[in-house]
């Protein structure tokens, strides 16, 4: 594990709840700085399951580790490591990255992702009527559009044909051709409000009027059905064109079909005869597709009706010509977990993401209870209704200091609102500005202010965020300290490292080692033959040629080393040179012959350098911790500790 990862793990284990305000009993002090019983208990209970070493689950052992961690943090701050520019920059970057996950309504987002998945399992055939109205249209135009769409709906409900009313009322340019029919669609194919209305309406029913960015709609759901996943097919197409009539195309596809019945290769016939050049080169194979993707409902229905890979359709006719389709593979619907990542990205990019933002902003409005300043809004509406409004906004004078609203103890002034409002207004200086523009800008100003305030105060307002950030803050600080005091020092102190090795040589001893030949086979008789040939002093190459004949490998040979005390030696292992031991390994039989015996020895420095560095660092840390305990007085309240042990039932 990377050292930085280790430190962050320790940061999770020993995260200090220093900001806790509970005035309870003091468990210990470090240089007269109190550590409360609640802090230790929370850390212990939160992280005890993460500790692998059972000894460290003992309160005394855990307390010792906890004290060491607190001492290191004390030393890091004493050395000013928390003031380093590199430390501050990395912490700032992490804080911003972490905060991004808290500036959204996670529950709403999850609900929309799950809703999108559920809808992706079904497709809808629908028709609609549209009455255009711009998003920022005056109230008069909006009312007229709503009245018109309501009138159209009422006429349909009274029995008139949807198609006729659509042609009479709908302002969708395509209505003259399709009478309002949109065909089949599924999730993400329509703007979210339209999709939502369609999926919320029963078959053969008409929705209530609803609004999208295009205007007001009503939708009629004609059909809905479960989606059938995806298919991969190949096809042979005989096109109808200027040089070939429909009858000629039909005759040719029937001739090709006859050859297929005589088991001529589909791929070869596609390459030779298909008039679809993009697929013919690959034996007619079409990229896998779902329902509603191809521009031919007849082709799709036929493709999805095929059940068994290799199954062929009868010749079918489409607007492109005649086809024979071969099923290559069916692909069932993927599970929610398989699709979640892709759906999450789509939801973020889709208009429904506004619902997540709106939900989150509403939660902030509720959290901070901002009172709408009607006086201020009226003030700005009066200005925009006058001539030279922009110039007047530029010269508000003392009015700029008036209070617009407060978020807790932070006051926002007319000047703050003007800083956002004026640049937007300047874009329309040649046009008359509607007073509704002020309402829109107020809502935007309120949202921006709320979001910024929340982000700036996340640590004090969100306990979960504060905990994670403090874990990272302490972990990062501890990493810098260990790198400075231990890791870098051990790397550069070559003389100290070698001296440590010389003083602790016996810790790096290698026991007696056996160089062996290992032969493995699933056939006992093959191993018996190898044993016999070895006894006859045959060379390994000779043995291989005799037992592995005609490129059939019956026996696998390998040279290995077995170290006494480190490797698990086979049962009844014979340890003299040229001794042979036969062992059973699951479904294999193995022969092990001792070729050479190496006596026990002290490993060289170069052989165990990595191990020596690790031990040297541990030794340095132990000595350093003793110095820290002398530098910072640690006093444990044994009476309180006894109470902790009792409460934790240890």
Secondary structure, 3 states (H helix, E strand, C coil): CCHHHHHHHHHHHCCCCCCCCCCCCEEEEECCEEEEHHHHHHHHHHHHHHCCCHHHHCHHHHHHHHHHHHHHHHHHHHCCHHHCHHHHHHHHHHHHHHHHCCCCCHHHHHHHHHHHHHHHCEEEEEEEEEEECCCCCCHHHHHHHHHHHHHHHHHHHCCCCHHHHHHHHCCCCCHHHHCCEEEEECCCCCCHHHHHHHHCCCECCECCCEECCCEEEEEEEEEEEECCCEEEEEEEEEECECCECHHHHHHHHHHHHHHHHCCCCHHHHHHHHCCCHHHHCCCCECCCEECCCCCCHHHHHHHHHCCCCCCECCCEEECCEEEEEEEEEEECCCCHHHHHHHHHHHHHHCCCHHHHHHHHHHHHHHHHCCCCCHHHHHHHHHHHCCCCHHHHHHCCHHHHHCEEEEECCEEEEHHHHHHHHHHHHHCCCCCCCCCHHHHHHHHHHHHHHHHHHHHHCHHHHCHHHHHHHHHHHHHHHHHHHHHHHHHHHHHHCHHHHHHHHHHCHHHHEECCEEEEEEEEECCHHHHHHHHHHHHCCCCHHHHHHHHCCCCCCCCEEEEEEEEECCECCCCCCCCCCCCEEEEEECCEEEEEEEEEEECCEECCCCCCHHHHHHHHHHHHHHHHHHHHHHHCCEEECHHHHHHHHHHCCC
